[in-house]
Amino acid sequence: MPSASYYQRQAKTLLIWATTTKDKVYAGQLCAQAAKELEQAERAREVISDLNSLLAEFNIQQLIKG
């Protein structure tokens, strides 16, 4: 899974394109896609957070065993 910063960069690019186009329908589609990219960024952050807690728990267990 790409990182949160990847999705944020994608969203930023889409929003730049949305502001430069004169086609309002296309601008709306780009903004909608940017919103989806930001949702993906949040999911990526949650996955990393979950992995960090699992790793911390594993490390604690290893310390207890050792």
Protein Blocks (a to p, Z undefined) as FASTA:
>chain_A
ZZfklmmmmmmmmmmmmmmpmblklmmmmmmmmmmmmmmmmmmmmmmmmmmmmmmmmmmm
mmmmZZ
